[in-house]
């Protein structure tokens, strides 16, 4: 696939590197007990979030999973707001109440971060239905793992989206193991595009380790959806290099398999391709790495200096205010 012009080509590498370095810092901070709760890292899957975001506009909506730091960064949520959220600080994008699994920014139309497997699928269908009813030319992109395909919400959401021809782009990040069960051990049909196609929607597989392949597929899919063609399903075949979560001992896959997949590291291979094409040199790469390191250091300092929520505020957002005039 043809590389874009220099600025666009290097920007894709920069975005993937930002996610990679941010996630590596999160793992370090989690080990130091500065980030608590659950932490699901996106390392290895960066090409998916960065590639898909290239096809979306600011008016489009994104619904993500609990492995969503990469999606959030690629969407444009500031690293400061994400890191403060993971520190549980008021300055976080969810005011410290959501943590790692509930990154949210309504202004950027980023609707989670959802801790429930498959929980974002019906939300995406609802958002798309609302846009259709209002006559808005928007696309709702829903990210989910292949583990969600086994959930009832997947089938209900796919059926309604197809039946009503809703503007949804379904992005299945197939990293082969869901939480820790190989796809072939949980699904009788492992070609996920076949499942999606059974709902009478276009569906095709994509190399999720190639950012340009992802960007191209997402662009074609979004054009179809935005033109009123109904939903489209992409099976983005990718792999996470880290465990499912920081608590996961990874007994379900071999170290040899992980190392084999690392030979297809999307960040490394894309960077090598830019160098071979004369679009990147060592000085430029070093400058990009330095700028990213400074941004992440700033985000950590911002989070550490943030404000804990006062105890008196703990009842806020628990219940909605009653309608005016009600008893």
N, C-alpha and C positions, 0 to 999 in steps of 0.2 A: 504494500500500500504506500502511496506517495506521501512523503513528509510534507507538512505545511511549511509556510514561510518561516524564516528564522525566529521571529518574535513569538509566533504561535507555537512553534515546535518547542522552543525552550520553556515557554510558559507551562506546557503540559508536564515537562520534567520537573519544573519547580513545584507545581501543585502536588505531584506524587511524592516528591521529596519532603515537602511540608508535612504531609500526612505521616510518612514513614518516621521522620524525626520526632514529630509530636507524639506518636504512639510509643516510640522507644523511651521517650522521657516519661510518659505515663507509667510504663512498666517499672521504671526506676523509682518513681514517686510512690507507686503502690507498694513496692517492696520496703520503702522507708515509712510506710503507714501514714503518708500524707494524703493519699487517696484511699478511701475506704469503700466498703460495700462490694459490689461486683464490678469487674472490668473485663470487657471483651475487646480484644485488639484486632485491628483491621490489616495488620502487616501481611503483605502478600497480595492483597486484593485492591490495592490503590488504583489500578488501571480502570476498574469498574466505575467507581465514584467519579473520578476525574473525566473519564471518557463520556459517561452519560450526561454529566452536567453541561458539556459543550453544546448539547442540542436544546437546552432549556432556556426559557426567558425568565426574567424576574417575576412575571405574572403567573408562571406555572407553579404548581405545588409539588412538594416532596414529602413522602411518608417513608420513614426509614425503620430500621430494626434496632435492637439493643447494641449492635456493633456499628454505631452510627457516627463516631467521631470523624471518620474520613468523609462521609457524606456532608456533615455539617461544615467542615473546613472547606470542602470544594464548593459548597453553596455560598460561602462568604460570611458565615458566622465568625466573628473575631476569635482568634486563639485565646485572648484574654477571657472572653465570656465563657468559652467552653471549659477552660482550665479552672476558672473560679467556680463553675458549676460542679465540677468533679471534686473540688475542695469543700463543697457544701456552703459556699459563701453567698451572701445576699447579692453580690455583684454578678453572679452567674446568670446565664440566659434563662434559667428557670428559677431564679432567686435562691438557688442552693437546695431546692426541695426535690429535684429530680435526680441529681447525680449523673453518673456515667450513662445510664440507660434511658434517660429522659431529656435529651437535648431538644430544645424547642425555641423557635423564633417566629412569631406570627408575622412580623414585618417582612421577613424574607420568605414567608409561606413555607416554612419548614416545620412540619407537624409531627415531630417525634422521629426518633426515640420511642419505641414501644417495647416494654419488657415481656409481653406475651408473644409467644411464637405464633405468627400469623395474625396477630392483633391489628396490624396496620392495614390489612387488606380491606376489610369493610369500611374503614375510615376513608381510604382512598376512593372507594366506590361512592361513598356519600359526598365527598368533596367534588368528584366529577359530576355527579348528578346535580348538585347545586349549581355548578358552572353551566351545565347544559340548560337547566331550567331558567337561568338568568340570561341565557344567550351570549355567554362569554366564550371567546376563543382561547381557552386555556387547556393545558394538559396536566393531569395529575400523574406523577411518576411514583410508583410504589416499589420499594426495594424489600426483598424478603429472601430468606435462605431456602434451600431445597427441603429442609425439614418442615417448612410450613405447608408444603404440598400434601402432607399427610393429614393436615387439619381440615375440619369441616368448613372453616371460614374461607379457605382457598377455593373450594368448589362452589360454594354459595356466591362468592364474590366474582369469580370468573363467569359463572352462569348469568348473573344479573348484568354485569358489564357488557357481555356479548348480546344478551337479549335486548338491552336498552341502547346498545351501540354507544356506550359512554366513552369519553375521552380519557382513557387510562392507559398508561404504559406500564405493564407489569415486568419488573426486572428481577428475575430469579438469580440470586448469587449462589450458584451451585458449587460449594466447596467440598462436596463428596461425603461429609460426615455428620451433618446436622450438629447436634451437641456431641455425639460420640458414637453414632451408629452409622456404619457404611450404608450408602444409598441402596445397594443391592440386597441388604439384609432387611430393609424396611419397605421397599417398593417393588411390586411385581413388574412394573413397567418403569425402567430407569431412564428412558428417553423422555424427558420432561416436556419437550416440544409436542410429543404425541398426545400427552395429557391435555395440554393447552389447546391444541388443534381440535380436540374432540368437542370443544365449546365453540367451534366455528369462528376462530379468530386466527389471524396470521401469527405464526410462531417460528422462530428460527434460532439455532444455536450460535454462540459467539465465543471467540477465544478471549476469555476474560483476563488473560495475562498480557494482552496487546492493547495498549491504550488507543491506538489508531483504529484498530478493528472495532473496538467498543464505540468509539466516537462515530464511526461511519454507520454502524448498525443503529445506534441511537438516533442519529439524524434521519435515517430512512424511516424508522419507526415513528418518530415524532411527526414527521411530515404526513404520514398516513393518518395518524390519530387526529391531528389538528385539522385535516381536510374533511373530517367527518366520517372517516372510514371505520370508526369503532376502535375497540381496544387492540393492542398488540402485545405479544409475549416474547421476551428475550430470555433465553437461558444462557447466562454468562458463566462460562465454565472456568472456575478460578480455584484458588487454594489458599488457605490461611497457613502461614508459616509458624504461628504461635498456637498454643493450646486454645481450646474453645473459650475458656476463661482462665483467670489467674489461679483458680483452684483445681484446674483439670490436670491430672497426671499423664494424660495422653497414652493410655494403655491400649488403645484401639488401633493405633497405626505405628509403623516402624520408623525408626530414625532414618533408615535408608530411603524410605519413600519420601520423607520430608526433604532430605537432601537432594533427591532427584528433582523434585518440584522447584527447589531453590535455584536450579540451573536455568529455570525459566522466569527468574525474578523480573517482574515488569519494569521496575525502576532501573535495574542494572542493564537489562537488554536494550531498553529505549535509550538510555544514556550512551551506550556503546554505538547505537545506530546514529545518534546525533554527531558523535565524534567522527565516525566513518564518513558522514556526509559533509563534514567541514562546518557544521552548525554549532559546534561546542568545542572549546579547548579547556585545558587544565585550569587556566586562570579564571575563566568564566565559571566553571564548575565550583572552584574554590570560593568565588565571590558569592554565588548562590547559596552554598552551604553556610557561609558565614552569616549572611542575612537571615537565613532560616533559624540558625542557632540563636541569633540575637532576638528574633521575634519570640522564640519559645522561652528563652530566659526571661524576657519581659513578661510573658504570660504567667510564668511561675511566680515571679516577684509580685505581680498584680494579685494573683490568687492568695498568696501567703499574707499579703497586706489587707486582704478583704475583711468584710465584717460578718461575724456570726449573726444568725438571726436571733433577735431578742426573744426571750421566753414568752413575753407578752404577745408576740406576733404569731405564736404557733397555731392559733385557732383560725387564722386567716386562710382563705381559699379551701377550707374544709367543706363548708356548705355555701351555696349561693345565697345571695340576699333574697328574701321573699318579695314577690311582686307588690307594688304599691297598692295600698287599700286592702290588702289581705289581712286576715285576723292574726 
